[in-house]
Amino acid sequence: MRGTVFTETMLGTVRLDSETTERRVRLDLRAEADEVLRPHRTTRARLTGRVRIAGFADDPRAEGELEVSPIARRRIRYQLAFTGDGRWLTLDGWKSVTARRPVASMTVLPFTLYEGDARVGEGVLRFPAATGLAPFLLSFRFPRREDRAQHFPPRWDGTPGRTEVWYTTLTDPATGTGVWLHHELTAPADGSEPFAHGWVAAFPREGEVRHARFGSAPWTRPADGFAGDKVTATSGQLTGSAGEFHWNLTERPQGPPLFTFPRWSWRRPLLPAAQMLPAARATYDGEFSYGEHSLTLSGAPGASARIYGHGNAHRWTWLHADLGGGDVLEIVAAVSTRPGLRRLPPLVFLRLRRGGRTWPRRAERSAVGWLGVGRFRAGFGLPRWTVTGRTALRRIHVEVDQPAERTLTLEYRDPDGARAVCRNSESADARIVLERWWGRWRPEASWVLDGTAHAEAGER
């Protein structure tokens, strides 16, 4: 199944009831529907974007609903909520489609402003066909609809020498404590019985990083996720206890899944390993306690991810960064254990979801470039590691700091028994700079994360 995504800009004026003059208005909107838009049917889409009213409002987080029904109901209706002048307002308007004036009726949007049920103004918006038609048509996408729940059931098919991981990382907004829940199935390469195990860790702003392991326990082949040794991880729910740790968390996804590696590599496990995020952005509610500490989480930002493959890389780094405003950055950089691939520079898979779009457009772009030219680069090391790269019109620089006092060292065992060590911090620092080419490189966006980045560096 596919959906529809497009962007639209409209310009116009509004006259507030308390004023005698008009103010200029600009709407920059993104519409996202769960089905392919068909003009002869009624299609509803989610609206997000920015509302600007000169001297009155500038809200980049406006949200609402779009109803597209040009034939069935002969209208296209917009309902958009935003803040202006410290007030919560709603824009309600529709284009009345008629065959007598098809162009005008499809491009003119009369609207009314409301504060609650009270009218506070009215205006007219127009679609600027001369400058806006080409970007509007080029913005249309028909992405596959991804049900996050379909990515939680186990992938393992009984083949020896495989490992499968469900992991969740989050930050408590009240205390700044980072949390790491790692659930793993290991199917030994020698064909012995598979087992479930994992660990939980807490990274407080001040004080010692603490963790506890659970398992090994027999793998019971649950249908909807991970289960073993009083610990479960399913779509929307995380529960368990290990040592001094106890948790019961509800996960609420805030966006679609994100494939860090190429989508085909998750569906067809041809690479040594693949990673993806069923919940690239999520909030967490519930209880998490360890020792004398008890956290009541409410809207804690984080994410859940999955890994499936033969084991750990020869060397690797990982970053998950919630950038705020719905934006997120995910990076995996790794050197394979396979003899022929171990001599190559690290392959970098970088996915920046910003404003509802993911850059680079294809996951392969950052790893292989164009026929090997223009690959993104990773500089391994601790306490600081880096990733840099560029496409034709954008370039990015990422610096990640994992202070020793906020980093936990743990040992992994691959299905073949080989040892690997990871150094993980769920309270790392990160600095990200994104630039765009406009005759020269100009800053487009930058982010500084102080103790809220989730990062890891590992090696054999």
Secondary structure as GFF3:
##gff-version 3
##sequence-region A 1 460
A	DSSP	beta_strand	4	16	.	.	.	ID=ss1
A	DSSP	beta_strand	23	33	.	.	.	ID=ss2
A	DSSP	beta_strand	43	53	.	.	.	ID=ss3
A	DSSP	beta_strand	57	69	.	.	.	ID=ss4
A	DSSP	beta_strand	75	84	.	.	.	ID=ss5
A	DSSP	beta_strand	87	96	.	.	.	ID=ss6
A	DSSP	alpha_helix	102	107	.	.	.	ID=ss7
A	DSSP	beta_strand	108	115	.	.	.	ID=ss8
A	DSSP	beta_strand	118	126	.	.	.	ID=ss9
A	DSSP	alpha_helix	129	138	.	.	.	ID=ss10
A	DSSP	three_ten_helix	148	151	.	.	.	ID=ss11
A	DSSP	beta_strand	162	171	.	.	.	ID=ss12
A	DSSP	beta_strand	178	187	.	.	.	ID=ss13
A	DSSP	beta_strand	195	203	.	.	.	ID=ss14
A	DSSP	beta_strand	210	218	.	.	.	ID=ss15
A	DSSP	beta_strand	225	228	.	.	.	ID=ss16
A	DSSP	beta_strand	231	234	.	.	.	ID=ss17
A	DSSP	beta_strand	237	242	.	.	.	ID=ss18
A	DSSP	beta_strand	245	253	.	.	.	ID=ss19
A	DSSP	alpha_helix	263	267	.	.	.	ID=ss20
A	DSSP	beta_strand	273	290	.	.	.	ID=ss21
A	DSSP	beta_strand	293	309	.	.	.	ID=ss22
A	DSSP	beta_strand	315	324	.	.	.	ID=ss23
A	DSSP	beta_strand	327	335	.	.	.	ID=ss24
A	DSSP	beta_strand	347	354	.	.	.	ID=ss25
A	DSSP	beta_strand	357	359	.	.	.	ID=ss26
A	DSSP	alpha_helix	363	368	.	.	.	ID=ss27
A	DSSP	beta_strand	377	379	.	.	.	ID=ss28
A	DSSP	beta_strand	384	390	.	.	.	ID=ss29
A	DSSP	beta_strand	394	401	.	.	.	ID=ss30
A	DSSP	three_ten_helix	404	406	.	.	.	ID=ss31
A	DSSP	beta_strand	408	413	.	.	.	ID=ss32
A	DSSP	beta_strand	419	437	.	.	.	ID=ss33
A	DSSP	beta_strand	441	459	.	.	.	ID=ss34
###
